[in-house]
Amino acid sequence: MKLIFFHIPKPKKFDYKPLYYDKEKDEREQRKRELGITDSNNKTTLFRGNLQKRWKKDRATQKRQQSKMRFLIYLLILFLTVYLFFFTNFIEKLVYFFRI
């Protein structure tokens, strides 16, 4: 009789079956590979690559600008609260307002 305290299941296997297979497309790609034709010379591929690079760069600069603006807003809020607490009688008015 076997005593098993810890059961460790076996990992599940990857079993992917494609839903659609285009034989003509596969044959075209095979002919292109035989002839040495690559898509890197294709103008649309180059355009798409350049467009993606530009979008990525624009997103990075936009995030950087948003980050700077957020930092400035936090800094302004901090200075405002420090000013209210130390250089005005805001605390006294607040206590007097909420006094029962």
C-alpha positions in Angstrom: 0.0 0.0 0.0 1.3 3.4 -1.0 1.0 6.5 1.2 1.0 9.7 -0.7 1.1 12.9 1.4 1.7 15.4 -1.4 0.3 14.9 -4.8 2.2 16.9 -7.4 0.2 17.0 -10.7 2.1 16.7 -14.0 2.2 19.8 -16.1 -0.4 20.1 -18.8 0.9 19.8 -22.4 0.5 22.5 -25.0 -1.8 21.1 -27.6 -2.7 23.9 -30.1 -4.4 23.0 -33.3 -4.7 25.9 -35.8 -8.2 26.8 -36.8 -7.3 27.7 -40.4 -4.5 26.6 -42.7 -4.0 28.4 -46.0 -2.0 26.1 -48.3 -1.6 28.7 -51.1 -0.1 31.2 -48.7 2.3 28.6 -47.4 3.4 27.8 -50.9 3.8 31.5 -51.8 6.0 32.0 -48.7 8.0 28.9 -49.6 8.6 30.3 -53.2 9.6 33.6 -51.7 12.1 31.9 -49.5 13.5 29.9 -52.4 13.9 33.1 -54.5 15.4 35.1 -51.7 12.7 37.7 -51.6 12.2 39.3 -48.2 9.6 41.7 -46.9 12.2 44.0 -45.5 12.4 45.7 -49.0 8.7 46.2 -49.1 7.7 49.9 -48.8 4.6 49.2 -46.7 6.7 47.1 -44.2 9.2 49.9 -43.9 6.5 52.5 -43.5 4.8 50.4 -40.8 8.1 50.0 -39.0 8.8 53.7 -39.1 5.3 54.6 -38.0 5.5 52.2 -35.0 8.9 53.7 -34.0 7.4 57.2 -34.2 4.3 56.3 -32.2 6.5 54.6 -29.5 8.7 57.7 -29.3 5.6 60.0 -29.1 4.1 57.9 -26.3 7.4 58.0 -24.4 7.6 61.8 -24.6 4.0 62.1 -23.7 4.5 60.0 -20.6 7.5 62.0 -19.7 5.6 65.2 -20.0 2.7 63.8 -17.9 5.1 62.7 -15.3 6.7 66.1 -15.1 3.3 67.8 -14.8 2.2 65.5 -12.1 5.3 66.2 -10.1 4.8 69.9 -10.4 1.2 69.6 -9.2 2.2 67.5 -6.2 5.0 70.0 -5.4 2.5 72.9 -5.6 0.1 71.2 -3.3 2.8 70.5 -0.9 4.0 74.1 -0.8 0.4 75.3 -0.5 -0.2 73.1 2.5 3.0 74.1 4.2 2.2 77.8 3.6 -1.3 77.3 5.1 -0.1 75.5 8.2 2.9 77.6 9.0 2.3 81.1 7.7 -1.5 81.7 8.2 -4.0 81.1 10.9 -5.8 78.5 8.9 -5.5 75.9 11.7 -7.1 78.2 14.2 -10.0 78.9 11.9 -10.4 75.2 11.1 -10.5 74.3 14.8 -13.0 77.1 15.6 -15.2 76.0 12.7 -15.4 72.4 13.8 -15.7 73.2 17.5 -18.8 71.9 19.1 
